[in-house]
Amino acid sequence: MESTDHRTRALAYEQAMERLAARYPDDTEAAIFSALALLSTAPPTDKTYANQLKAAAILEKIFAQQPQHPGVAHYLIHSYDYPPIAAKGLAAARSYARMAPAVPHALHMPSHIFTRLGLWQESIVTNRAAVMAAKNELRATPMAGAGSANALHAMDYMMYGHLQLAQDQTAKRIVDDVRAVQTTDAERLDAAYALAAIPARYALERRRWDEAMGLQLQPKELVWDSFPQAEAVTVFARALGAARSGKAAMAQQDAARLKALHDALVAAGQSYWAEQVEIQRQVVAAWVARAAGRNDEAIKLMRGAAALEDMTEKHPVSPGPLVPARELLGELLLEVKQAAPALQAFEASQRSEPNRFKGLYGAARAAELAGEKETARAFYTKLMALAELADSERPELDEAKTFLAQP
């Protein structure tokens, strides 16, 4: 019935597909679609990943028999796109792009696993190929000259990888490409999200709060009202930049906009995205409190935001949050001279978001200030190895070199 909510209909479809697969056990396509139905109904708060692992068990058997089946590889990547189980998806990820070397999304998909494991160079390579394929594909259409939604999505993942490797000059070229986009070949969430996220990541990962404060929605021609979760990315980055700069009034103005976007998402029945925007709003509130010297309140708010983020999962549209909330908790604790709990926060963040540049640096600095020299040395060493091919100067690397030069 039309009045039946989406979740109820999705569960009914999942059960129907399971019955179909059981009725025709030799039909591998029926089994594949049954697995896909399981993925579509997996609750985002289920940290046992029951549906995902059940789907993967179905798909792995077929993958062993049909290792060139692109649908199976694709759905296996989605099955394992979660930090605790991501390593199980490496075989599918590394083989998928070779199956369809001219298909942009097939080239991009392996980076869902690479990003989860902090394999930044592999993510960059496969996304670069995806961007080239998407642009080639677009040239043959009447929309030639527009920004490709498939390319923009891959560019966000590629951008994320370059920033973790401290390749800021390369990242800047991606920002420039995105800022030149005036229209897109399709008004889709992945395109809108990438258009907002790429310049926001560039400012926040480099801790350029002034740049973050100046961010605006671009291109103006995009119907941003259709994508409140994408607009929230820009508003959040701007608010965080203002709060970290001590400009509380500006931050609170954008926090009010985040609340309005949250309410719009709730009204539209988009509970997942409403929760993501609420996390962003709480993060901003925490740093506004910190700017006002209300440290206890700031820590409480930041712990709440981190706990809320821990309870959910990232959306496939994004390689990760602009800045992980637990990583921000570590930065806040460092600022108020609580090095030991800061180290715990950074270590916890690294478990879910491994090999992030700022996460490794934060853990090293926290360990150093907590007097844990060997732990600090281990994290600083990892940071230097991560940035071995950096194309930019970052002060964190100078600190790492100084520390590691000590006897």
N, C-alpha and C positions, 0 to 999 in steps of 0.2 A: 504494500500500500504506500501511496505517496507520503502519508503522515508518519511512516516508520522512519526512525532516525538512521543515520548512516552506519553507526556502529552495529546496530542490530542487523541491518541488511548485509554488512560485511561478514559478520559471524555466520549468518545463514549461508552465504556464498562459500565461505571456508568449509563448512560442514558438507555442503553439496559436492564440492570438489573432492573432499576426502572420500565420500561415498563413491563417486565416479571412478577415482583411482583404484579403490578396492574392488570395484566391479570389473574393471579391465586391467588386471595386474601386469599384463604384458605391454600396455600402452605407456611408454615412457613420457610422452607429452602430457598425458593426463596427470602423471605423477609430478611432473615439473610445475604444472599450473596449480596443483594442490599445494606444493611447497611455496609457490609465490603467494597464494592466498594466506598461508600461515604468516608469511612476512608482513603482509598488509594489515593483519589484525594484531600484531605483536604490541602489547602495551608498552609505551615509552618509559614507564616506571618499573618495569620488571627487570631487575638486575640479575635474575637467574638465566635470562635469555632463552626461556623454555621454547617459545615458538621458533626462534631463530635456529636453535640447535636441532630441533625436530626437522625443520626445513632442510638444514644442512645435511642431516643424515640421509634424507631422501636424495638430495642432489649429488652428494659425494659418490653414491653407488652408480648413478648414471654417468657422472664425470669420469669414473674409472673405465666405463665401457665406451663412452663417447667423448674423449678428451678434446675434440674440436667443436663441440656443441657450444655456440656463443651464448645462448640463453642460460645454459647451466652455469657457465663461468660467471656471467653477469650476476645471476641470483645468488651464487655462492659468495661473491664479494659483498652483496647486501646482507647476507646472512651473518657474515663475520665482521661487519663494520662497527665493532665495539671494542674498546681497549683491552678487556681481559681475554678476548678470543680472536683478536685480529690476526695473530700469527698463523692461525689455521687457514687464513685466506690467501697466503702468499703464493701458493702454487697456482690458484685460479687467477690471481692478479697478474702474475708474471707471464701467463700464457694467453690471457684474453686479448691484449692489444695485438698480438701476432695473428689472431684469427681474422681480424677485420681492420687491416691497416689503413683503410680509407674512410673509416666511420668515426667521426669526432667523438661520439659518446663512448664508443668501445675503447678508444685510445685514452680517454679521460678516466674511465672507471677504476683502473688499477690504483690510481692515486688515493682512492678512499682507504685502501689498506695501507699503502705507503705512508700516508699522513698519520694514521693511527699508530704506526710504529716508529715515527720520526725518521723515516728513510727519505730525507728531503731531496737528494739528488735524483733518485728514481722517480719521485713525484714530479720534479721539474721536467725531466726528460719526456715522460709520457704525456704531460699536459702541454708541453711545447708542441709535440706532434699533434695533439688534439686541436690546438689553436690553429695550426697551419692547415689541417684538414678541414676545419670549419670555415676558415676564410676562403679556401679553394672552392668549397661547396657553395658558398654564398655568391661567388663571382658568376656562377652560372644561372643566377636567379634575377628577377626584376628588382630585387632589393640590393643589388650590388652597390657597395659604398656605405651601407648601413652597418651598424655593429651587430655581429652575430651573437645570438643568445648562447649557442653552444660554445663559442670562443670565449665569451665573457665568463661563463661558469668555470671553464678550465683555467682562465687567467687568474681568477681568485685563488684557486688551489696553487697555481704556479707562484703567484705573488707570496703566498704564505710560506712556501718553501724557501724562496730567495731571502726573505726577511729573517728566517731562522739561521741561515748561513751567513748573515751579516753582509749580504750582497745588495746593499742599498742603492748603488748606482744602477744595477740591472732592474731592481724593483721600481726605481724612478721612471724608467722607460715604459714600464707597464702602466704606471699612473698616467703618464703623458698620453699613451694610446687611449686609455679609458676616458680621459678628459676631452679628447677630440671627438668622442662619439656624440652625435646629435640625435640619432634615432636608431632603433633596433629592428631586426627582421621579425621579431615576435615579442609582444609584451607579456613576458613570462616572469615568474617569481625569481628563477635562477639568474636571469639577466638583471633584473632590478636590484636584487641582493648584491650581485657582484659590483654593479655600478656604485653602490653605496659603500660596500665593504672595502674595496681595494684602496681608495684614498684614505679611508679611516684607519686601516691596518698600517699603512705607510707612516702615518703620523704617530699612532699610539705605540707601535713596536719600537720606534726610535725615540720615544718619550718627548716628542716635540708638541708640547701642550698648546703652544701658540698656533701651530698649524691645525691642530684638532679643533680649536675654538673657531676657526674660520671656515670650517667645512660647510658646504651647502649642497642641497640636492641638485644633481646634474645628470643628464640633461633636463632642462626645464620642461621640454615637450613631453616627457614620459608622464603617464597618468599615475603619479605616485599615490594618489588616494586609493588605488586598487591594491597597493602593496604596503600596508601600514607597518608590517614587520621589517621591510627594507628601509623605510623612512626612519624607523626606530634606530637602525644602525648608525645613521648620520647624527641623529639627535643625541644618542648615547655618547658617541665619541666626542661630540662638541661639549656636552655637559661634563664628561670626565675631564677633558682638557681644562675647562673652566674651574672645576673643583680643585684639580691638582695645581692650578695657578693661584688659588686663593680667591677666585672671583665667584663668591657664593651666590650673589644675585643672578648672575648669568646662568650659573649651573641650575639654580632652582627654577628659572624660567623654562629651561629645557626639560627639567624633571617633570614639570607640569605638563609639557607636551607628551612626554613618555606616558604619563598617567592617562591622557586622552587617547593615545594610541592603544594602550592596554584595554581601555574600556571599549574602543571600537572593535578590537579583536574578540573580546568576550561577546559583544553583541552579535558578531558575525559567526559565533560558534567555533572560533579557532582557539581552543583552550591551550593547545601546546604553545602557540606563538604568544598568546597573552601571558603565559607563565615566563617565557623568555624575556619579554619586555619588563615584567615585574622584577626579574632578577637584575636587569639593567638599572631600573629605577632605584632599587635598594643599594646597589653599588654606588650610584651617584650620591644618594643620601648619606652613605657612610663617609665618603670623601668630603662632602660638605661639612659634616660634623667634625671631621679631622681638621679641616681648614679653620674651623671655629674653636679648636682646642678642646672639643668634647671627645676626648680619646676613648673613654669607656663606651660611650654611645656608638662611636665609629666602629670599634671592634665588634660590638654586638651586632650591628647592622651588617657588617662585612661577613661575619660568621654565618648569619642567617642567609645571606645571598649565596655563599659558598655551599651551604647545606642544601639549599633549594636546587642549585645547579647540579649537585651530586646526585640528586634524586631523579634527574631526567637524562636525556641523551641529546646529542647534537643532531640537527636535521641534515639529511644528505645534501641540501643546498649549500652547505657551508663546510669548509675544512675544519672549522672550530670556532669557538667564541672569539670575539675581537681580542679580549684578554680573559683568560680563565679566572673565575671569581676566587678560587683558592690561591692562585698565584698573586692576585691583588691583595688578598688577606695577608700573605707573606710580606708583601711590600709595606702594607700598613703597619704590621707588627715590627718590622725593621725600623720604620720611622719613629715609633714610640719606644724604641730601644728594648724590645722583647725578642732578643735574637733566638733563643732556644725554641719558643713556639713558632717563630717565623720559619726556622729550619724545618719543623714538622709540616708546616703548611706547604712549603715549596716541595718537599719530598712527596707529599700526598698528591700535589698537582702534577709532578713528574710521572707518577704512576698512571694517570689518566691522559696526560698530554706530554708524552716523552720527547726529549731532545728539543724542547723550546729554548731558544737563546736566553730569554729573560728568566725563565724558570731555573736553568742551570746557573746563571749568574747569581740569582737571588739565593739559591741554596748555598753556593760557595761563599757569598758575602755573609749570610747568616751564620754559617758554620765558623767562619773566621772570627766573627764578633762573639760567638759563643765559646770561643777557645778550643774548638774542635779542629785542630790544624790539619790532621790527616784527612778528615772528611772534606775540609775546604780544599785541600790540595787535589783530591780526587775530582771534585766538581769543577775546579778551575782547569784541570787538565782536560776534562771532557769538553769544556767550553772552548778551549783553544783548538782542540781537534775538530770540533763542529765548525769553527770559523776558519779552517785552514785555507779555504778558497775565498775568503772575504774580499770584497772589492771596495770596502769603505772603512774608515777609521771609526771605531766606537770606543768610548772611554772605558767600558767594561773590560775590553780586551787589554787595555793598558794596565788596569788594576790586576788582571789575571797574570800578566807577564811580571809585574812587580812582585806579586806574592810568590810565584813559582821560582823566581830568581833567588829567593831567600834560602839559606841553608836549612 
